[in-house]
Amino acid sequence: MTIGSMKASSEDRQLDLVFGISSGKTVLKHAFCAIPYKITRIYHEPLSNLAQLILMSPTPGIFGGDITRLRIHVESGAAVQILTQGATKLHAKDNMKAFQHIEITVEADAEFHWCGEPLIPFRNADLTQTWDIHVASTGRYFHWDSFTSGRIQHGETWQFKHFTNELKLFRNNELIYLDRYRIQPLEQTLVDSFFSKNYHYFGSLLIQHPGIHEILKTLHEEIPQLTDITTGIDSPEKNLLTGRCVARGGTNFKKLQKFLLSQSWTLLNNTPYPSSRIL
């Protein structure tokens, strides 16, 4: 494994990870981390082929003017889950926009899980975030990303300036799914509707797996009826599952995230989700 690290200006922050197989186990073949990123060692749970790595950021978060790039490549046969250490805070700075681009490649017969903690936009924060996800037809991809309306415990909600999120999923280099939304709280009446219903947590689920059609009905029927949360899942394309949820409170929001990821894994693999896997 090669590991590199360097200091970076606020205009150029970068993470590059390559996972592969060695002696039958998933290994980190290459890692390049520019500040503010750090990573843990890979953890292998007994009786599970899904390795785990935690992405950490010891800095306060993302600031206006930052340009952040994350590139993750999972080679054929490797299987890994990436978790984030905690929520990502988005700060305003000098009325500048921040940009974050995440590029993920999953080769044939590889598996990747992205399980990020929420993005928390502070007052006047401005972020454009893009995802380019490339998965082979026999690759498996599990994705959860989310954001909140702001610093809820401080009473600072819907005070950010702008948030755009665009996700493109390619299967064998063909675009099969595009999800794009833009939120400008001070200009959009849509936010008034969310605010009047007191929704503050928003999550998106995406799974590419050849067994999706067989589990969709069961997964839908088993979704827990939690209070103050609304959820919907569908399969708009062969071997693809998408979902969205909105919630008033963080506790049930977290419970739903854990259910959707762990239960879909269990149904697809006919085995319990690894017991010590952190979600």
C-alpha positions in Angstrom: 0.0 0.0 0.0 1.2 3.5 -0.8 0.1 6.4 1.4 0.7 10.0 0.8 -0.3 13.2 2.6 0.2 16.9 2.2 -1.0 20.2 3.3 -3.5 21.9 1.0 -4.9 25.4 0.5 -8.6 26.0 1.0 -8.9 26.0 -2.8 -7.6 22.4 -3.3 -8.5 19.6 -0.9 -8.2 16.0 -2.1 -8.6 12.4 -1.2 -7.7 9.4 -3.4 -8.3 5.8 -2.3 -7.9 2.6 -4.3 -9.1 -0.8 -2.8 -8.1 -4.2 -4.2 -7.7 -7.8 -3.2 -4.7 -9.5 -1.6 -4.7 -13.0 -0.2 -8.4 -13.1 -0.5 -9.0 -10.0 1.6 -9.9 -6.4 0.7 -6.9 -4.1 1.1 -6.2 -0.4 0.7 -3.7 -0.4 -2.2 -3.2 3.3 -2.5 -4.2 6.3 -0.3 -3.5 10.0 -0.8 -5.0 12.3 1.8 -4.7 16.1 1.7 -5.8 18.1 4.7 -8.5 18.1 6.1 -8.8 14.3 5.5 -7.5 11.4 7.5 -8.5 7.7 7.3 -8.4 4.8 9.7 -6.8 1.4 9.1 -9.1 -1.1 7.3 -11.0 -3.2 9.7 -12.0 -6.8 8.8 -14.8 -8.3 10.9 -14.6 -12.1 11.4 -16.9 -14.1 9.1 -17.5 -11.0 6.8 -15.9 -10.1 3.5 -17.0 -6.5 3.9 -14.1 -4.4 5.0 -14.6 -1.1 6.8 -12.8 2.2 6.7 -13.7 5.5 8.5 -13.1 8.8 6.8 -12.2 11.5 9.4 -11.8 15.3 9.2 -10.2 16.9 12.2 -10.9 20.4 10.8 -14.1 22.4 11.6 -15.7 21.5 8.2 -16.1 22.9 4.7 -15.8 26.7 4.2 -16.8 29.0 1.4 -14.1 29.0 -1.2 -13.1 25.4 -0.6 -12.9 23.0 -3.6 -12.9 19.4 -2.3 -12.4 16.3 -4.4 -12.8 12.7 -3.3 -11.9 9.8 -5.6 -12.6 6.2 -4.6 -11.8 3.2 -6.8 -12.9 -0.3 -5.8 -11.2 -3.0 -8.0 -12.8 -6.3 -9.0 -13.6 -8.6 -6.1 -13.0 -6.0 -3.3 -15.8 -5.2 -0.9 -15.6 -2.1 1.4 -17.8 0.2 3.4 -16.8 3.8 4.1 -18.3 5.7 7.1 -17.7 9.3 8.0 -16.6 10.1 11.5 -19.4 12.6 12.1 -21.5 15.2 10.5 -19.9 17.6 8.1 -20.3 21.3 9.0 -20.7 23.8 6.1 -19.6 27.3 7.0 -20.0 30.6 5.2 -16.8 32.6 4.4 -16.6 36.0 2.6 -19.8 35.3 0.6 -17.9 32.6 -1.4 -19.3 29.3 -2.7 -17.8 25.9 -1.7 -17.6 23.0 -4.2 -17.3 19.3 -3.4 -17.0 16.6 -6.0 -17.1 12.9 -5.2 -16.1 10.3 -7.9 -16.6 6.6 -7.2 -15.8 3.6 -9.4 -16.9 0.1 -8.6 -15.5 -2.6 -11.0 -17.1 -5.9 -11.9 -17.9 -8.2 -8.9 -16.8 -5.5 -6.5 -18.9 -4.0 -3.7 -18.9 -0.5 -2.1 -21.0 1.1 0.6 -21.0 4.9 1.2 -22.6 5.7 4.6 -22.1 9.4 5.3 -23.3 11.3 8.3 -25.4 14.4 7.6 -24.2 17.7 6.1 -25.1 20.6 8.4 -25.3 24.0 6.6 -24.7 27.0 8.8 -26.1 30.5 8.3 -25.3 31.9 4.8 -23.4 28.8 3.8 -23.3 28.0 0.0 -22.3 24.6 -1.4 -22.5 22.8 -4.8 -22.0 19.1 -4.4 -21.7 16.6 -7.3 -21.4 12.8 -7.4 -20.2 10.8 -10.4 -20.7 7.1 -9.6 -19.5 4.4 -12.1 -20.6 0.8 -11.4 -20.1 -2.2 -13.6 -23.2 -4.3 -14.3 -22.1 -7.0 -11.9 -20.9 -4.4 -9.3 -22.8 -3.7 -6.1 -23.3 -0.3 -4.7 -25.0 0.9 -1.5 -25.4 4.7 -0.9 -26.8 6.9 1.8 -26.3 10.6 2.0 -28.2 13.2 4.0 -28.4 16.8 5.2 -30.2 18.8 7.8 -32.0 22.2 7.7 -29.2 23.7 9.8 -28.1 23.9 13.4 -31.4 22.6 14.7 -30.5 22.6 18.5 -29.5 26.3 18.2 -32.7 27.2 16.5 -30.8 28.1 13.3 -32.8 26.4 10.5 -33.2 27.3 6.8 -30.7 30.1 7.2 -28.2 28.8 4.6 -27.8 30.6 1.3 -27.8 27.7 -1.2 -27.3 24.0 -1.5 -27.2 22.1 -4.8 -26.7 18.4 -5.0 -26.3 16.4 -8.2 -25.8 12.7 -8.4 -25.1 10.7 -11.6 -25.0 6.9 -11.6 -23.5 5.2 -14.7 -23.7 1.5 -15.3 -21.1 0.3 -17.8 -20.6 3.9 -18.7 -24.3 4.5 -19.5 -26.1 7.1 -17.4 -29.1 5.3 -15.8 -30.0 7.6 -13.0 -29.8 11.3 -12.4 -30.9 13.1 -9.2 -30.6 16.8 -8.9 -32.0 19.4 -6.5 -31.3 22.9 -5.5 -32.4 24.5 -2.2 -32.4 28.3 -1.7 -34.3 28.8 1.6 -34.8 32.6 1.3 -36.1 32.3 -2.3 -38.2 29.1 -2.5 -41.7 28.5 -1.3 -41.0 24.8 -1.2 -38.9 25.4 2.0 -42.0 27.0 3.6 -43.8 23.7 3.2 -41.0 21.8 4.8 -40.8 24.4 7.6 -44.5 24.4 8.3 -44.4 20.6 8.7 -41.3 20.9 10.9 -39.1 18.6 8.7 -35.4 19.1 9.4 -33.7 15.8 8.2 -33.4 14.6 4.6 -31.9 11.4 3.4 -31.4 9.7 0.1 -30.9 6.0 -0.5 -29.4 4.4 -3.7 -28.7 0.7 -4.2 -27.4 -1.0 -7.4 -27.5 -4.8 -7.1 -28.7 -7.6 -9.4 -31.1 -8.9 -6.7 -33.1 -5.7 -6.1 -36.2 -6.8 -7.9 -36.5 -9.9 -5.6 -36.4 -7.9 -2.3 -38.2 -4.6 -3.2 -41.7 -5.8 -2.1 -40.4 -7.3 1.1 -38.3 -4.3 2.0 -41.2 -2.0 1.4 -43.5 -4.0 3.6 -40.9 -4.1 6.4 -40.2 -0.4 6.6 -40.9 0.5 10.3 -43.7 2.9 11.0 -41.8 5.5 12.9 -43.3 8.7 14.1 -42.5 12.0 12.5 -40.9 10.5 9.4 -42.0 10.0 5.8 -40.3 7.4 3.5 -40.7 6.2 0.0 -38.7 3.6 -2.1 -39.0 2.6 -5.7 -37.1 0.8 -8.5 -37.0 3.1 -11.5 -34.5 0.9 -13.4 -33.6 -2.7 -13.5 -31.3 -3.7 -10.5 -31.7 -0.2 -9.0 -33.4 0.9 -5.8 -33.9 4.5 -4.8 -35.4 6.0 -1.7 -36.0 9.3 0.0 -37.0 10.2 3.6 -37.8 13.3 5.5 -38.0 13.5 9.3 -38.7 15.9 12.1 -36.3 14.3 14.6 -32.8 12.8 14.4 -33.3 9.7 16.5 -35.9 8.1 14.2 -34.1 9.4 11.2 -31.0 7.4 12.3 -33.1 4.3 13.0 -34.5 4.4 9.5 -31.1 4.8 7.9 -29.8 1.8 9.8 -32.9 -0.3 8.9 -32.7 0.5 5.2 -29.0 -0.3 4.8 -28.9 -3.3 7.1 -32.1 -4.9 6.0 -31.4 -4.5 2.3 -28.0 -6.2 2.9 -29.6 -9.0 4.9 -32.3 -9.7 2.2 -29.8 -9.6 -0.7 -27.2 -11.8 1.0 -29.4 -14.1 3.0 -27.2 -13.4 6.0 -27.4 -11.0 8.9 -25.6 -7.6 8.6 -22.2 -7.8 10.3 -23.0 -7.3 14.0 -20.4 -4.8 14.9 -20.8 -2.7 11.8 -21.3 0.9 12.8 -24.1 2.9 11.3 
